[in-house]
Each structure stands twice: as C-alpha cells, then as structure tokens.
Amino acid sequence: MRNLIGTAIVAACTFASSFTSSGQSPAPGNRSPANAEQFDQLFQQVKNWGRWGAEDQLGTVNLITEAKRKQALKLARTGLTVSLAHNPLLDKADDNAQPFEHTMNAGFQTDTYRVSYHGYSHSHLDALCHILYKNQTCNGYAREVVNTAKGCTKLGIDNLKHGLITRGVLLDIPRLKGVPYLEPGTAIYQEDIEAWEKMSGVKVSSGDAILLRTGRWARRAALGPWPVGRSAAGFHASIAPWLKARGVAIVGSDAASEVTPTMVEGVSLPVHTLLITAMGINILDNQDLERLAETAAKLKRWEFRYVEAGI
C-alpha cells in the first residue's frame, strides 16, 4: 500500500458571482495556537477520531455524499477542463531538491520515471497515514500498526482508488488583496477566506474541495525559485476549527497549504498535522492553480466540478 500519489486532477469551472470589491484582513495580532501546548488543545478540539467509526479509512471524504456528487455533476456548464497538476520540474533548484527524472528508453520507445513526491516541487496528494502526532495516525492508529517498510497497512492512498467528484472552490487570495501573488511568509486567516466568500459570492460548504491560491508559481515565474519549505504563504493553524465547522472534505494549495514559518513554536507542520492527523483531510500539495485562476477570473466563476482521478 502507498501513502501518497502524484495527481493529474481536472477541474471544470462553472457558475459563481463576480467580484464587486477588494477585501482586507485585519492585523493578525497574537493568534492561537502559538506554542505546543495551545496546539495540543486545538488538536483535541478539532479531531474527528471515531466520527465515522473505529475502522474508518476515509476521513472527511465521508462528507462527499451522493447528494454532494450530484450537486457537483450539475456544475459543469461550459465544457472547459483545467488541470491542477504542475508540469514536472526537471532541474534542481531552491524549491526542488529532488528533480523529476525521466528516461526514454531507446528502440521500443518506453519510459522510466523516478520521483520523490513529498516536498515543495511536485504535485501530489497526501494520504491519511502520512503525518503522525504523538506516534498515532488519523483515527488513533498506532505507528507500529500502520507504518511499514512496504507502505501503510491502513489509511493508504489506495482508499481513494475509485476517484472523487465533488464541488471545488477556488480561494484566490492574491486577487482578494489586489496583488499578483502573496509574499512568502504571508499568513491566511479565517477572515481572509470569509472576505473572499463575500467578494466572490461563493460560500464554502460541507463536502467541498477548497483550493488555496497564493500565487506561488506566478512569483516563481517573475522572480525565480526560493526555498519554499522555509518561507511560504499559506493557512495559519488557527484555520482548523473553521474548516471543521464548514465540513471541508479536501484542501489543496499551490504550495503546502500552511504558512512558513508556521508561527507555532515547537510544532513542525501544524496545518498538515491538524488537517491530516486530527481531522482526516487529504491535502493536495504544489498544485498549479494559475490557469484555474485565470479561467475563473475570465468567467467570473469560482466554483466548479472537481474531479480527482482514481488509481
């Protein structure tokens, strides 16, 4: 079993309201969690362990109901498709320590690939066994039960082998703030998302896949690569209760979804840990949201049918 997979995800844009104003978020102030103790309290507050049964393997994918899929199927009205997968990065760079390797074999014209998905380069989907907290995975499984040299015995990405269909919602925070991209280290809070909802006319609801655009790839194109793992725009960990309250099923971003530095002293990857381990939300990392953002702006539509390919 595997605990990750590269993605070639397609989104078809559909109706949403047009923008009418520019949103501003207030000064961040002192946000909780700011340290390991506060983080643990938040982890216990938002965790979904046992919510869908002691043997559950799907986490918040359970929120993508038949009714939600039917809603998503009705959203595609234009016939346009937009891939969310970034083209493989073949050259070593500050944000690409392990380039994608491709060899075309001579004669029969066959391909050989070598890729290490995790990191800040290649589009991929994190499985629910990917992140542990206090030696436990999502739903409270012990490390020694789940993690083996051959892969995950539970919570592997193979649980999504049939693919997903739901409503996707683009959160274009640079557009909200009137800039081409966010600067690395910019934190995104609940009020930013709610300002975007007001601006776009699209409200996040149960079973949605939300895609956070920070403009990471636009900034890279303009200024070149930088160490995204040490400095990136993204969600602050305080977003977790809001995501749970709204019933978000999937979270994705053009980087790793969380602000770096994280602003949570003593905790590595707090957003990943809260979403994957506590709440059971699969995370899409390093998606290319530039064409999606351009298409959405052209059509003035920020909700769409989201299709995640099976394996």
Backbone as numpy.savetxt, mean C-alpha at the origin, in Angstrom:
# Nx Ny Nz CAx CAy CAz Cx Cy Cz
5.25 -22.40 0.31 4.42 -21.21 0.31 5.30 -19.95 0.31
4.75 -18.89 -0.24 5.53 -17.66 -0.36 4.92 -16.54 0.46
5.77 -15.62 0.89 5.23 -14.53 1.68 5.25 -13.21 0.93
5.45 -13.26 -0.40 5.40 -12.03 -1.18 5.20 -12.40 -2.63
4.84 -11.41 -3.41 4.70 -11.61 -4.85 4.84 -10.26 -5.54
5.43 -10.22 -6.74 5.45 -9.00 -7.54 4.08 -8.79 -8.13
3.73 -7.56 -8.40 2.38 -7.27 -8.86 2.36 -6.72 -10.27
1.33 -7.06 -10.99 1.03 -6.43 -12.27 -0.44 -6.08 -12.22
-0.75 -5.09 -11.42 -2.13 -4.78 -11.06 -2.71 -3.75 -12.00
-3.95 -3.95 -12.39 -4.62 -3.06 -13.34 -5.75 -2.34 -12.65
-5.84 -1.04 -12.88 -6.95 -0.25 -12.35 -7.66 0.43 -13.50
-8.98 0.38 -13.49 -9.77 1.08 -14.50 -10.47 2.25 -13.84
-10.16 3.46 -14.29 -10.72 4.65 -13.67 -12.20 4.78 -13.98
-12.94 5.34 -13.02 -14.37 5.57 -13.24 -14.80 6.81 -12.49
-16.11 6.99 -12.26 -16.64 8.27 -11.83 -16.22 8.70 -10.44
-15.89 9.97 -10.30 -15.78 10.66 -9.01 -15.94 12.14 -9.29
-16.18 12.93 -8.24 -16.42 14.37 -8.42 -15.12 15.11 -8.71
-15.23 16.29 -9.29 -14.06 17.09 -9.61 -13.61 17.91 -8.42
-12.34 18.36 -8.48 -11.80 19.20 -7.42 -12.40 20.60 -7.48
-12.57 21.19 -6.28 -13.09 22.55 -6.23 -12.23 23.48 -5.39
-11.32 22.91 -4.60 -10.52 23.77 -3.72 -9.22 23.10 -3.38
-8.36 23.81 -2.65 -7.07 23.27 -2.24 -7.09 22.99 -0.75
-6.61 21.78 -0.38 -6.63 21.38 1.02 -5.34 21.70 1.74
-5.43 22.02 3.00 -4.27 22.27 3.85 -4.42 21.49 5.14
-3.35 20.88 5.60 -3.41 20.16 6.88 -2.75 21.00 7.95
-3.27 20.94 9.18 -2.68 21.74 10.25 -1.31 21.24 10.65
-0.63 22.05 11.44 0.69 21.64 11.93 0.57 20.34 12.70
1.52 19.41 12.52 1.39 18.09 13.10 1.40 18.05 14.62
2.17 18.91 15.26 2.23 18.89 16.72 2.82 17.59 17.24
2.47 17.23 18.43 2.95 15.98 19.01 1.93 14.89 18.77
2.28 13.95 17.92 1.35 12.88 17.55 1.70 11.60 18.30
0.67 10.87 18.65 0.84 9.55 19.22 0.48 8.53 18.13
1.30 7.44 18.03 2.38 7.03 18.93 3.70 7.72 18.58
4.41 8.10 19.62 5.72 8.71 19.45 6.83 7.83 20.01
6.46 6.76 20.72 7.47 5.88 21.32 6.91 4.46 21.37
7.74 3.52 21.83 7.37 2.11 21.82 6.18 1.81 22.72
6.07 2.47 23.85 4.95 2.23 24.77 3.64 2.66 24.14
3.62 3.84 23.56 2.40 4.31 22.89 2.07 3.44 21.69
3.11 2.98 21.00 2.89 2.10 19.85 2.21 0.81 20.29
2.67 0.22 21.37 2.07 -1.02 21.85 0.60 -0.82 22.21
0.29 0.29 22.83 -1.10 0.60 23.17 -1.95 0.69 21.91
-1.42 1.35 20.88 -2.15 1.48 19.63 -2.30 0.13 18.94
-1.26 -0.69 18.97 -1.31 -2.02 18.39 -2.47 -2.82 19.00
-2.56 -2.79 20.33 -3.62 -3.53 21.01 -5.00 -2.95 20.67
-5.06 -1.65 20.45 -6.33 -0.99 20.15 -6.88 -1.40 18.79
-6.01 -1.51 17.79 -6.50 -1.70 16.42 -6.44 -3.14 15.94
-5.85 -4.05 16.68 -5.62 -5.39 16.14 -6.95 -6.13 15.92
-6.94 -6.93 14.86 -8.12 -7.68 14.44 -7.99 -9.18 14.73
-7.09 -9.57 15.60 -6.84 -10.98 15.85 -8.13 -11.66 16.31
-8.50 -12.72 15.64 -9.70 -13.47 15.99 -10.98 -12.91 15.42
-10.92 -11.75 14.81 -12.14 -11.10 14.30 -12.86 -11.98 13.28
-12.10 -12.68 12.43 -12.68 -13.56 11.42 -12.39 -15.04 11.72
-12.14 -15.32 12.97 -11.90 -16.70 13.38 -10.44 -16.97 13.67
-10.21 -17.97 14.53 -8.85 -18.28 14.98 -7.96 -18.78 13.86
-8.53 -19.34 12.80 -7.73 -19.90 11.70 -7.75 -19.02 10.46
-8.17 -17.79 10.60 -8.30 -16.91 9.43 -6.96 -16.68 8.75
-6.97 -16.66 7.42 -5.77 -16.43 6.61 -5.86 -15.17 5.75
-7.00 -14.49 5.77 -7.24 -13.39 4.82 -7.19 -12.00 5.42
-7.39 -11.86 6.72 -7.40 -10.53 7.31 -8.50 -9.67 6.71
-8.15 -8.41 6.39 -9.16 -7.46 5.93 -9.68 -7.74 4.53
-9.08 -8.69 3.82 -9.67 -9.11 2.54 -11.07 -9.67 2.78
-11.35 -10.12 4.00 -12.70 -10.55 4.34 -13.73 -9.43 4.16
-13.27 -8.17 4.18 -14.18 -7.04 4.00 -14.58 -6.84 2.55
-13.88 -7.51 1.64 -14.26 -7.43 0.22 -15.33 -8.48 -0.02
-16.54 -8.09 0.23 -17.69 -8.99 0.15 -18.17 -9.14 -1.29
-19.11 -10.05 -1.50 -19.70 -10.19 -2.83 -20.37 -8.89 -3.26
-21.02 -8.23 -2.31 -21.66 -6.95 -2.64 -20.62 -5.90 -3.03
-19.47 -5.91 -2.36 -18.41 -4.96 -2.68 -17.85 -5.24 -4.08
-17.69 -6.51 -4.41 -17.19 -6.85 -5.74 -18.18 -6.43 -6.81
-19.46 -6.60 -6.54 -20.48 -6.17 -7.51 -20.45 -4.66 -7.69
-20.24 -3.93 -6.58 -20.10 -2.47 -6.68 -18.92 -2.10 -7.57
-17.79 -2.81 -7.36 -16.58 -2.51 -8.14 -16.79 -2.82 -9.62
-17.49 -3.90 -9.92 -17.70 -4.29 -11.31 -18.48 -3.23 -12.08
-19.30 -2.46 -11.39 -20.12 -1.43 -12.05 -19.34 -0.15 -12.30
-18.12 -0.05 -11.75 -17.39 1.22 -11.82 -16.71 1.45 -13.16
-16.35 0.40 -13.88 -15.62 0.57 -15.13 -16.57 1.00 -16.23
-16.47 2.26 -16.64 -17.37 2.82 -17.64 -16.65 3.32 -18.88
-15.32 3.49 -18.81 -14.60 4.08 -19.92 -13.87 3.04 -20.77
-13.58 1.87 -20.22 -12.79 0.88 -20.94 -11.30 1.07 -20.81
-10.86 2.10 -20.09 -9.44 2.34 -19.89 -8.88 1.41 -18.83
-7.64 0.98 -19.02 -6.93 0.22 -17.98 -5.60 0.91 -17.69
-5.20 0.88 -16.44 -3.96 1.52 -16.00 -3.21 0.56 -15.09
-2.01 0.18 -15.48 -1.20 -0.69 -14.64 -0.61 0.10 -13.48
-0.54 -0.52 -12.32 0.07 0.10 -11.15 1.49 -0.37 -10.92
1.95 -1.35 -11.68 3.29 -1.90 -11.48 4.34 -1.01 -12.13
5.38 -0.66 -11.38 6.49 0.11 -11.95 7.36 -0.81 -12.79
7.89 -0.28 -13.88 8.81 -1.07 -14.69 10.02 -1.49 -13.85
10.55 -2.68 -14.07 11.70 -3.14 -13.27 12.88 -2.18 -13.37
13.50 -1.90 -12.24 14.70 -1.05 -12.20 15.92 -1.94 -12.35
16.68 -1.71 -13.41 17.78 -2.60 -13.77 19.13 -2.12 -13.30
19.23 -0.85 -12.88 20.52 -0.28 -12.49 20.57 -0.04 -10.99
21.70 -0.30 -10.40 21.88 -0.05 -8.98 21.84 1.45 -8.71
21.12 1.84 -7.66 20.96 3.26 -7.33 20.72 3.39 -5.84
20.62 4.63 -5.38 20.42 4.87 -3.95 19.13 4.23 -3.43
18.15 4.06 -4.30 16.89 3.44 -3.89 16.72 2.04 -4.47
17.79 1.50 -5.02 17.71 0.19 -5.67 18.99 -0.60 -5.43
19.13 -1.11 -4.22 20.35 -1.83 -3.84 20.46 -3.18 -4.55
19.32 -3.76 -4.93 19.31 -5.07 -5.58 18.51 -4.98 -6.88
19.17 -4.59 -7.98 18.47 -4.42 -9.25 17.82 -5.71 -9.75
16.78 -5.52 -10.51 16.12 -6.63 -11.20 17.06 -7.18 -12.26
17.23 -8.50 -12.29 18.15 -9.13 -13.25 17.35 -9.95 -14.25
17.65 -9.71 -15.53 16.95 -10.41 -16.62 17.98 -10.87 -17.63
17.92 -12.17 -17.95 18.80 -12.74 -18.97 17.95 -13.41 -20.04
18.20 -13.05 -21.29 17.54 -13.71 -22.41 18.45 -14.83 -22.88
17.98 -16.05 -22.77 18.79 -17.20 -23.17 18.85 -17.33 -24.69
20.03 -17.60 -25.20 20.23 -17.66 -26.64 19.56 -18.89 -27.24
19.21 -18.78 -28.50 18.68 -19.92 -29.24 17.18 -20.02 -29.14
16.66 -20.57 -28.03 15.24 -20.83 -27.89 14.47 -19.59 -27.43
15.17 -18.49 -27.14 14.55 -17.23 -26.70 13.69 -17.43 -25.45
14.32 -17.87 -24.38 13.65 -17.99 -23.09 14.28 -17.03 -22.10
13.56 -16.74 -21.03 13.97 -15.72 -20.08 14.32 -16.34 -18.73
15.29 -15.69 -18.06 15.60 -16.02 -16.68 15.57 -14.73 -15.88
14.89 -14.76 -14.72 14.75 -13.57 -13.89 15.31 -13.85 -12.50
15.85 -12.80 -11.89 16.24 -12.86 -10.49 15.86 -11.54 -9.85
15.08 -11.60 -8.77 14.62 -10.36 -8.15 14.44 -10.57 -6.66
14.82 -9.58 -5.88 14.53 -9.55 -4.46 13.49 -8.46 -4.26
12.24 -8.86 -4.06 11.13 -7.91 -4.10 11.19 -6.88 -2.98
11.46 -7.32 -1.77 11.34 -6.40 -0.64 12.39 -5.31 -0.71
11.99 -4.13 -0.28 12.84 -2.95 -0.36 12.05 -1.80 -0.94
12.74 -0.89 -1.58 12.11 0.35 -2.02 12.23 0.55 -3.53
12.30 -0.57 -4.27 12.52 -0.49 -5.70 11.39 -1.12 -6.50
11.09 -2.38 -6.23 10.25 -3.18 -7.10 8.81 -3.27 -6.56
7.86 -3.14 -7.46 6.45 -3.26 -7.08 6.18 -4.66 -6.54
5.58 -4.72 -5.37 5.26 -6.03 -4.79 4.14 -5.90 -3.77
3.62 -7.04 -3.39 2.53 -7.14 -2.42 3.01 -7.90 -1.20
2.91 -7.29 -0.03 3.32 -7.94 1.21 2.24 -8.90 1.70
2.64 -10.13 1.98 1.73 -11.10 2.58 1.59 -10.83 4.08
0.62 -11.47 4.70 0.34 -11.22 6.11 1.33 -11.90 7.05
2.19 -12.76 6.52 3.23 -13.36 7.36 4.54 -12.57 7.31
4.54 -11.46 6.61 5.78 -10.71 6.33 6.36 -10.02 7.56
5.52 -9.46 8.41 5.97 -8.66 9.56 5.49 -9.31 10.85
6.38 -9.41 11.82 6.02 -9.94 13.13 6.14 -8.86 14.19
5.42 -9.05 15.28 5.52 -8.16 16.44 5.55 -9.02 17.69
6.58 -8.88 18.45 6.79 -9.70 19.66 6.69 -11.18 19.32
7.35 -11.54 18.20 7.44 -12.93 17.74 6.10 -13.55 17.37
5.14 -12.71 16.98 3.86 -13.21 16.51 3.48 -12.55 15.19
2.80 -13.30 14.35 2.28 -12.76 13.10 0.86 -12.26 13.31
0.27 -11.80 12.24 -1.16 -11.49 12.23 -1.95 -12.67 12.76
-2.99 -12.39 13.51 -3.89 -13.37 14.11 -3.22 -14.18 15.23
-2.03 -13.76 15.66 -1.43 -14.34 16.84 -0.67 -15.63 16.66
-0.33 -15.99 15.42 0.46 -17.19 15.22 1.90 -16.96 15.67
2.52 -17.98 16.27 3.89 -17.86 16.74 4.88 -17.94 15.58
5.99 -17.23 15.72 7.02 -17.21 14.68 7.41 -18.62 14.25
7.69 -19.49 15.22 8.19 -20.83 14.89 7.15 -21.68 14.17
5.88 -21.32 14.28 4.83 -22.06 13.59 4.72 -21.61 12.13
4.95 -20.33 11.89 4.70 -19.76 10.56 5.93 -19.70 9.68
7.04 -19.19 10.20 8.20 -18.91 9.36 9.11 -20.12 9.25
9.32 -20.58 8.02 10.24 -21.68 7.76 11.17 -21.29 6.62
12.22 -22.06 6.44 13.18 -21.77 5.37 12.56 -21.87 3.99
11.48 -22.61 3.88 10.82 -22.80 2.59 9.64 -21.86 2.38
9.39 -20.99 3.34 8.29 -20.05 3.20 7.38 -20.06 4.41
6.24 -19.44 4.28 5.30 -19.33 5.39 4.31 -20.49 5.37
4.10 -21.12 6.51 3.12 -22.21 6.60 1.70 -21.68 6.71
1.56 -20.43 7.12 0.27 -19.75 7.20 0.44 -18.33 6.69
-0.66 -17.73 6.27 -0.70 -16.31 5.90 0.15 -15.98 4.68
0.51 -16.99 3.87 1.28 -16.75 2.66 0.46 -16.06 1.59
1.16 -15.55 0.59 0.49 -14.82 -0.48 -0.37 -15.74 -1.33
-0.16 -17.04 -1.22 -0.96 -17.98 -1.99 -2.44 -17.94 -1.58
-2.73 -17.35 -0.43 -4.13 -17.19 -0.03 -4.88 -16.23 -0.94
-4.15 -15.45 -1.73 -4.78 -14.51 -2.66 -4.66 -15.00 -4.10
-4.47 -16.30 -4.28 -4.20 -16.86 -5.60 -5.34 -16.64 -6.59
-6.55 -16.42 -6.10 -7.68 -16.22 -7.00 -7.85 -14.76 -7.41
-7.01 -13.88 -6.87 -7.08 -12.48 -7.22 -8.15 -11.74 -6.44
-8.17 -10.42 -6.62 -9.11 -9.56 -5.90 -9.75 -8.58 -6.86
-11.01 -8.27 -6.61 -11.71 -7.19 -7.29 -12.42 -6.38 -6.22
-12.17 -5.08 -6.20 -12.86 -4.21 -5.26 -12.81 -2.78 -5.79
-13.33 -1.85 -5.03 -13.23 -0.45 -5.41 -11.87 0.08 -5.00
-11.19 0.73 -5.92 -9.95 1.42 -5.61 -10.19 2.91 -5.48
-9.47 3.54 -4.57 -9.56 4.99 -4.37 -8.15 5.56 -4.37
-7.89 6.51 -5.25 -6.60 7.19 -5.29 -6.60 8.37 -4.33
-5.58 8.42 -3.47 -5.36 9.56 -2.58 -4.16 10.33 -3.12
-4.42 11.36 -3.87 -3.34 12.12 -4.52 -3.00 13.33 -3.65
-2.14 13.13 -2.68 -1.85 14.18 -1.70 -1.03 15.33 -2.30
-0.10 15.11 -3.24 0.52 16.26 -3.89 -0.49 17.17 -4.59
-1.48 16.59 -5.24 -2.52 17.41 -5.89 -3.31 18.18 -4.84
-3.59 17.55 -3.71 -4.27 18.22 -2.62 -3.52 19.47 -2.18
-2.21 19.35 -2.11 -1.38 20.43 -1.60 -0.86 21.36 -2.71
-1.20 21.06 -3.96 -0.81 21.93 -5.06 0.66 21.87 -5.42
1.27 20.68 -5.27 2.69 20.51 -5.58 2.85 19.28 -6.47
3.96 19.19 -7.22 4.14 18.02 -8.09 4.46 16.74 -7.33
5.05 16.89 -6.15 5.40 15.74 -5.32 5.66 16.22 -3.90
5.54 15.31 -2.96 5.86 15.62 -1.57 7.34 15.44 -1.33
7.88 16.26 -0.46 9.28 16.10 -0.11 9.45 14.91 0.82
10.58 14.20 0.72 10.84 13.08 1.62 10.71 13.51 3.08
10.13 12.65 3.89 9.92 12.95 5.30 8.60 13.61 5.60
7.78 13.89 4.58 6.47 14.50 4.79 5.50 13.47 5.34
4.93 13.75 6.51 3.96 12.84 7.11 2.56 13.16 6.63
1.77 12.12 6.42 0.38 12.26 5.98 -0.51 11.77 7.11
-1.46 12.61 7.51 -2.30 12.34 8.66 -3.76 12.17 8.24
-4.58 11.81 9.21 -6.01 11.61 8.98 -6.64 12.85 8.34
-6.28 14.02 8.81 -6.91 15.23 8.29 -6.54 15.49 6.83
-5.37 15.00 6.41 -5.00 15.13 5.00 -5.93 14.29 4.13
-6.18 13.06 4.56 -7.06 12.19 3.78 -8.48 12.73 3.75
-8.94 13.23 4.89 -10.29 13.76 4.93 -10.42 15.04 4.09
-9.36 15.83 4.03 -9.36 17.00 3.14 -9.42 16.55 1.69
-8.70 15.48 1.37 -8.74 14.94 0.01 -10.13 14.41 -0.32
-10.76 13.72 0.63 -12.11 13.23 0.40 -13.06 14.38 0.06
-12.94 15.46 0.81 -13.80 16.61 0.57 -13.53 17.22 -0.80
-12.26 17.28 -1.15 -11.85 17.86 -2.42 -12.27 17.02 -3.62
-12.12 15.72 -3.50 -12.38 14.81 -4.61 -13.83 14.35 -4.68
-14.54 14.45 -3.57 -15.91 13.96 -3.53 -16.03 12.46 -3.38
-14.92 11.77 -3.06 -14.92 10.32 -2.90 -14.58 9.98 -1.46
-15.47 9.25 -0.79 -15.25 8.89 0.60 -14.84 7.43 0.69
-13.75 7.17 1.41 -13.26 5.81 1.61 -14.27 5.02 2.42
-14.55 3.78 1.99 -15.55 2.96 2.66 -15.06 1.53 2.80
-15.83 0.72 3.51 -15.43 -0.65 3.84 -15.16 -1.48 2.59
-14.03 -2.20 2.63 -13.65 -3.06 1.52 -12.83 -2.39 0.46
-12.57 -1.10 0.57 -11.81 -0.37 -0.45 -10.32 -0.72 -0.42
-9.70 -0.58 -1.58 -8.24 -0.54 -1.70 -7.85 0.91 -1.90
-7.05 1.45 -0.99 -6.63 2.85 -1.12 -5.18 2.90 -1.60
-4.91 3.82 -2.50 -3.58 3.97 -3.10 -3.09 5.38 -2.84
-2.05 5.49 -2.04 -1.50 6.77 -1.63 -0.41 7.22 -2.58
-0.68 8.31 -3.30 0.37 8.90 -4.15 1.10 9.98 -3.38
2.42 9.83 -3.27 3.26 10.87 -2.69 4.05 11.62 -3.76
4.05 11.07 -4.99 4.83 11.65 -6.07 6.27 11.18 -6.07
6.52 10.06 -5.41 7.89 9.54 -5.31 8.55 9.39 -6.69
7.84 8.80 -7.65 8.44 8.58 -8.97 8.57 9.87 -9.76
7.67 10.82 -9.56 7.80 12.13 -10.22 9.02 12.86 -9.69
9.26 12.78 -8.39 10.44 13.41 -7.80 11.72 12.73 -8.29
11.68 11.41 -8.39 12.85 10.69 -8.87 13.19 11.08 -10.31
12.15 11.22 -11.13 12.36 11.62 -12.52 12.94 13.02 -12.62
12.54 13.90 -11.70 13.00 15.30 -11.74 14.38 15.48 -11.11
14.63 14.78 -10.02 15.84 15.05 -9.22 16.77 13.87 -9.09
16.35 12.70 -9.53 17.19 11.51 -9.40 16.86 10.72 -8.15
17.42 9.51 -8.05 17.13 8.64 -6.91 17.73 9.16 -5.61
17.14 8.74 -4.50 17.67 9.06 -3.17 17.37 7.87 -2.26
17.95 7.78 -1.08 17.71 6.63 -0.20 16.30 6.65 0.40
15.36 6.11 -0.33 13.95 6.15 0.08 13.75 5.45 1.42
14.54 4.42 1.70 14.40 3.71 2.96 14.71 4.56 4.19
15.42 5.64 3.99 15.77 6.53 5.11 14.99 7.83 5.09
14.37 8.15 3.96 13.66 9.43 3.86 12.57 9.33 2.80
11.32 9.25 3.25 10.21 9.12 2.32 8.94 9.73 2.91
8.10 10.24 2.04 6.77 10.69 2.46 5.88 9.48 2.64
4.92 9.58 3.56 4.00 8.47 3.77 3.12 8.69 4.98
2.32 7.70 5.29 1.41 7.78 6.43 2.18 7.83 7.75
1.68 8.64 8.68 2.10 8.55 10.07 1.35 7.41 10.72
1.96 6.77 11.73 1.35 5.60 12.37 0.00 5.92 13.00
-0.27 7.15 13.30 -1.55 7.53 13.91 -2.74 7.31 12.97
-2.48 6.95 11.72 -3.55 6.73 10.76 -4.29 5.42 11.01
-3.71 4.50 11.78 -4.25 3.14 11.91 -5.70 3.10 12.39
-6.09 3.82 13.45 -7.51 3.76 13.88 -8.47 4.23 12.80
-8.08 5.22 12.02 -8.93 5.70 10.93 -9.10 4.62 9.87
-8.03 3.93 9.52 -8.12 2.87 8.53 -9.03 1.75 9.02
-8.93 1.43 10.30 -9.80 0.38 10.85 -11.25 0.83 10.86
-11.49 2.06 11.28 -12.86 2.57 11.35 -13.52 2.60 9.97
-12.75 2.92 8.95 -13.30 2.97 7.59 -13.38 1.59 6.94
-12.74 0.59 7.52 -12.78 -0.75 6.95 -11.95 -0.91 5.70
-10.83 -0.24 5.63 -9.95 -0.35 4.46 -9.42 -1.78 4.34
-9.48 -2.34 3.13 -9.08 -3.73 2.92 -7.65 -3.87 2.44
-7.20 -2.97 1.58 -5.86 -3.01 0.98 -5.28 -1.61 1.02
-3.98 -1.50 1.32 -3.30 -0.20 1.31 -2.10 -0.30 0.39
-1.94 0.70 -0.48 -0.79 0.74 -1.37 -0.23 2.13 -1.47
1.00 2.22 -1.97 1.67 3.51 -2.11 2.74 3.40 -3.18
3.26 4.57 -3.59 4.37 4.59 -4.53 5.72 4.45 -3.83
5.70 4.36 -2.52 6.91 4.02 -1.75 6.52 2.86 -0.84
6.69 3.01 0.48 6.37 1.90 1.39 5.23 2.25 2.35
4.42 3.23 1.99 3.21 3.63 2.72 3.48 4.41 4.00
4.68 4.33 4.57 4.89 5.02 5.84 5.97 6.10 5.74
5.75 7.17 6.49 6.73 8.25 6.52 8.03 7.74 7.13
9.13 8.18 6.55 10.45 7.82 7.04 11.31 9.08 7.08
11.95 9.39 8.21 11.90 8.72 9.51 10.47 8.61 10.04
10.23 7.58 10.87 8.87 7.20 11.22 8.24 8.06 12.30
9.03 8.79 13.08 8.54 9.61 14.19 8.06 8.77 15.37
8.35 7.46 15.35 8.00 6.58 16.47 9.30 6.00 17.00
9.79 6.57 18.07 11.09 6.18 18.61 11.07 4.73 19.08
12.07 3.97 18.64 12.23 2.60 19.10 11.42 1.56 18.36
10.73 1.96 17.28 9.91 1.01 16.52 10.28 1.10 15.05
10.64 -0.03 14.48 10.94 -0.10 13.06 9.68 -0.44 12.28
9.44 0.27 11.19 8.28 0.03 10.32 6.96 -0.01 11.09
6.62 1.04 11.81 5.40 1.02 12.60 4.13 0.89 11.77
4.07 1.53 10.61 2.86 1.43 9.79 2.71 0.02 9.23
3.78 -0.56 8.73 3.73 -1.94 8.27 3.27 -2.87 9.40
3.80 -2.66 10.59 3.47 -3.54 11.71 2.02 -3.39 12.13
1.53 -2.17 12.16 0.13 -1.96 12.53 -0.81 -2.52 11.47
-0.51 -2.26 10.20 -1.41 -2.70 9.14 -1.35 -4.20 8.93
-0.15 -4.74 8.74 -0.03 -6.16 8.42 -0.27 -7.03 9.65
0.46 -6.77 10.73 0.45 -7.68 11.87 -0.76 -7.47 12.76
-1.08 -6.24 13.09 -2.21 -5.99 13.97 -3.54 -6.12 13.25
-3.67 -5.51 12.08 -4.97 -5.38 11.42 -5.21 -6.39 10.31
-4.14 -6.99 9.77 -4.31 -7.96 8.70 -4.56 -7.33 7.35
-3.89 -6.21 7.07 -4.03 -5.51 5.78 -2.79 -5.80 4.93
-3.00 -6.37 3.75 -1.89 -6.51 2.80 -1.48 -5.14 2.28
-0.17 -4.94 2.12 0.36 -3.65 1.66 1.05 -3.80 0.31
0.72 -2.91 -0.59 1.39 -2.80 -1.89 2.48 -1.75 -1.79
3.72 -2.14 -2.05 4.85 -1.21 -2.00 5.32 -0.86 -3.40
5.82 0.37 -3.55 6.52 0.82 -4.75 5.68 0.75 -6.02
4.39 1.03 -5.89 3.54 1.06 -7.08 3.79 2.34 -7.88
3.59 2.25 -9.18 3.72 3.43 -10.04 2.33 4.05 -10.18
2.11 5.15 -9.49 0.79 5.79 -9.48 0.74 7.04 -10.36
1.80 7.28 -11.14 1.83 8.51 -11.93 0.80 8.49 -13.06
0.74 7.41 -13.82 -0.24 7.37 -14.92 -1.66 7.31 -14.37
-1.84 6.62 -13.26 -3.16 6.59 -12.63 -3.59 7.99 -12.22
-2.65 8.76 -11.63 -2.96 10.12 -11.20 -3.27 11.02 -12.40
-2.50 10.85 -13.48 -2.74 11.66 -14.68 -4.10 11.34 -15.30
-4.42 10.05 -15.34 -5.70 9.63 -15.92 -6.86 10.10 -15.06
-6.72 9.96 -13.75 -7.77 10.39 -12.83 -8.02 11.90 -12.94
-6.93 12.68 -13.03 -7.07 14.13 -13.14 -7.73 14.52 -14.45
-7.36 13.83 -15.52 -7.96 14.13 -16.83 -9.45 13.86 -16.84
-9.84 12.74 -16.20 -11.26 12.35 -16.18 -12.02 12.96 -15.01
-11.26 13.54 -14.07 -11.84 14.03 -12.81 -12.60 12.91 -12.10
-11.95 11.79 -12.00 -12.52 10.58 -11.39 -11.45 9.91 -10.55
-11.70 9.75 -9.26 -10.68 9.21 -8.36 -11.11 7.92 -7.68
-12.13 7.27 -8.19 -12.47 5.92 -7.77 -12.52 5.06 -9.02
-12.27 3.78 -8.89 -12.14 2.92 -10.06 -12.25 1.46 -9.63
-12.43 0.60 -10.62 -12.39 -0.82 -10.37 -10.93 -1.24 -10.19
-10.65 -1.85 -9.07 -9.30 -2.30 -8.74 -9.24 -3.81 -8.92
-8.29 -4.27 -9.76 -8.15 -5.70 -10.03 -6.75 -6.14 -9.66
-6.65 -7.11 -8.78 -5.36 -7.66 -8.38 -5.25 -9.06 -8.96
-4.25 -9.26 -9.80 -4.13 -10.53 -10.51 -3.88 -11.68 -9.57
-4.45 -12.84 -9.88 -4.17 -14.05 -9.12 -2.82 -14.63 -9.48
-2.44 -15.71 -8.80 -1.13 -16.33 -9.05 -1.31 -17.80 -9.40
